[in-house]
Amino acid sequence: MPYVTLTRAQGNNRAVIDGSVVPEGFPLEFAQEAVLVQGFRKMVRDLAYDVSEMALTTYLCAREHGVRFTALPVFLVRGFHHGATLVRRDGSITAAKQLAGRRVGVNRGYTVTTGVWGRAILDTEGGLDLDSVTWVRSDDEHVAGYRPPANVVPAPSGRTLVDLLKAGELDAVVGVGTDDPDLMPLIPGPGEAGFAALRERGLYPINHLVVVKDDVLAAEPGIAAAVFEAFAESKRRYVERLRSGTVENATDRMYARVLAETGADPLPYGLEPNRAVLEELMGHAVRQHILATPVPLEELFAPSTLDLAG
């Protein structure tokens, strides 16, 4: 019986999706979602898939609220978030600290991983007291049981965060993808700022991982390691293409540059190679009132995958 799986097609999982690599003994059948984050919501609220890509902070929040799935240390998406915060090009906001006491939009829910990393940069690099800001979210949370802090409020219906920012009703937005010429990143040269943070303090944010329903893990004890190894083999093939100079899009270029600058695998899988960044994200989630307390990382991943790397 194939296991229904949701994951967005990208370089590092291409071989799993096209069937070139199959988890030994556990064939996968891939579901389609026009918008990946809607699939996250279905998984969080309805356990709609056996195996699913999942946003990292959504996973942490879901686990705290008792959702019955468990992660594998397969980190499908990474990126830099120094460009996550946008301001008006003709506005007066030029530094993170100026957002204290202001209203800042956050794309979709407050627990969205890009927003968490974007706010973390405003905090750790910009010195902004995040609790002093009113965060205006454009949608509700994937985890229905989560209750955001009092300084998180909904945006008015029928208006986008970009509209509100351009009208002066917000002072910045975080995590909104737009090429509106009237807006610009708060942090100048965000791409280079991201790589500077990688070089200087090893900041290399994780956005997405893979989860498996607990019922499936209980029924099939071997599936966690088999799925891990399949995704790892698919990723190794992708990294070899990057090493050979095969670059097809902006994401490939980013990973290829990480590879060139560090000399290391730009998509390491496994708990130990990612312990520091996972602990950092956990700390931000606690400080941003998404998690009540930090959780030992070993409790977040399927036991059979704790010593795997790939």
C-alpha positions, 0 to 999 in steps of 0.5 A, a space after each residue: 500500500 503506498 503512503 500518501 505524501 505531500 511535498 513540493 517539487 524542488 531540486 533536493 526531492 526530485 528523485 523521490 517524486 519522480 520515483 528514481 529513489 523509493 523508500 525501501 519497502 514503503 512506496 510513496 504516492 504523491 498528493 497535489 496541493 495548489 498552495 503548499 501551505 494549505 496542505 500544511 493546514 490539512 495535515 495539522 488539522 486533519 492528518 490528511 497525509 501519511 507523510 508531509 512536508 511541514 513548516 518548522 515552527 508550525 510543527 513545533 506549535 502543533 506538537 505542543 498542542 498534541 497533534 499526532 505526527 512526528 518529524 524526521 530530520 529531513 530539512 527540505 527548505 532553508 534560506 535567509 530572511 534579512 529581506 523579510 521585513 519591508 518598509 515604504 521607500 518614501 517612509 521614515 523607518 530606516 532601522 529596526 528599533 524605530 518599529 517599537 510601538 508601531 504596527 507591523 504586518 505579518 504574512 498569514 499567521 503569527 507562527 509562520 516560520 518566515 515571520 519567526 526568523 524575520 522577527 528574530 533578525 529584528 530582535 537579535 541584529 536590530 535590537 527591537 523589543 518585539 513585545 513593544 510592537 503590535 503585530 497584525 496578521 493577515 490570516 489565522 493560525 494553522 494550529 487552531 488551538 494556538 492563542 497568540 499574545 495580546 499584541 497580535 491582532 487580525 488585519 481588517 478584512 478585504 485589505 492586503 498587508 501591502 495596501 495597509 502599509 502603503 496607506 500608512 496604517 502599518 509601518 512595515 510588513 514581514 514575510 510578504 512576497 511582493 515586487 511593489 516598487 514603492 516598498 523596499 527591504 528594511 535591511 539594505 543588501 539583504 542577500 549579502 547580509 544573510 551570507 554575512 550572518 552565515 559567515 560570522 555566526 553560522 546563521 543558516 535558517 531552516 524553514 521546512 522539514 518532513 513529518 509522519 503520522 504517529 499512527 503510521 510510525 507505530 504500525 510500521 517501525 521501519 518507515 522513518 529510517 527508510 523515508 529519511 534515507 530516500 530523501 537523503 539519497 535524493 538530496 545527495 544527487 541534487 548536491 552533486 548536480 550543484 557541484 557540477 555547476 547545474 543551476 536552474 533557478 534562484 534557489 539552486 543559485 543560493 544553495 550553490 553559493 552556500 556550497 561554494 562559500 562553506 565547502 560543505 553540503 548546503 542541505 545537511 540532514 540529521 539532528 546533529 549537524 543542525 542542532 545549533 540552528 534548531 536550538 536557536 529557532 526554539 529559543 526564538 519561538 519561546 521568546 516570541 510566545 509561540 511555545 511555552 517552553 523549549 523541548 529537548 530536540 531528541 523528543 521532536 524526531 522519530 527515535 530511529 532517525 536520531 543518529 542518522 545523517 545524510 
